Amino acid sequence: MHAQSGGFGTFSSTDTLVKRTSPQQIGVGVTLDQITFVDQQAENFGVVGTLFLKANYPQFAFDSEAHGSDVKTYSNEAFRKLLNDAGAQPPYFILRNQQGRRFTQQVSILLKDNGEVTYAERFTATLQAPHFDFKRYPFDTQEFFVEVSSMLPLEFVEFYPLEQQSGMGDLLGEEEWILSNSSIESGSVEGIGGAETTMVALRFEGKRHVQYYVLRILLPLLIILFVSWATFFLEEYRRRIDMASANLLVFVAFNFAISTMLPKLGYLTFMDSLLVGMFLITGSTVLINIALRRLKTSGREDLARKIDGYLVIWIFPILHAIFLFWAVRFFLI
């Protein structure tokens, strides 16, 4: 593989801009064959795909019978020279949300006898995903984009989507996400120099395999909460305190393990709200049991037993139900 270069992608010192009465129409299509990774903490993802560009250069039309074929093939360098010799303008482009370098595996440039040029580039790139929103995590749906933007102002070039050459393959190789609902759309954006430019973006959605999070996170969390509640059925308050304290340490370790899955966000997610709320309730069981033991040792065991009954039957379950209702209502609905 080699880094991006060549006739359609980057400027050369010998290239010139061609003033036109109307923008040159360039078709853009993107097909994704693989999703190599999705890094939630860095908020980016890796792709292997094929980029298609279609343009018309009537000055390059030729006699197919004299040539012996209705198609000519060119390398990047040869086609750039052909454009420069004819004073024609390449459709310069960039991947707008690209991070680092784009690596080109193969480039194919075909010129038809009517002057239609098709550029196909097999590439590997890391792309930024600034639209990630983790508020509903792990029940979130994320948007991914592959943005192909013109490097020239809109007065020179206008991109339009090639729907037939856009989409996603059947075997993307990404096991954590369910990727679907791809679509190609076009619009205008502010270019590198501040002028308005045109852009075509392949958009698709990603949902998580919820079964993993239910079995590996939500179910263990439920068990931890059940153990906290079960400590109220012990007769000896000292043993209650020991078990509640040990359970609180397990909860802290569990919280640290989950925190490595997401970036350090400036807002709460659904999972954060569950962890914070359940941590407060679980931690309060230690304090409550200490208070009940203090009542017992001070000779007010009957009052301690009465409070204990309300905690087991009403207060502890109701607190969890109210908090869960709030978290679902605020984050998921």
Disulfide bonds with the S-S distance in Angstrom:
none
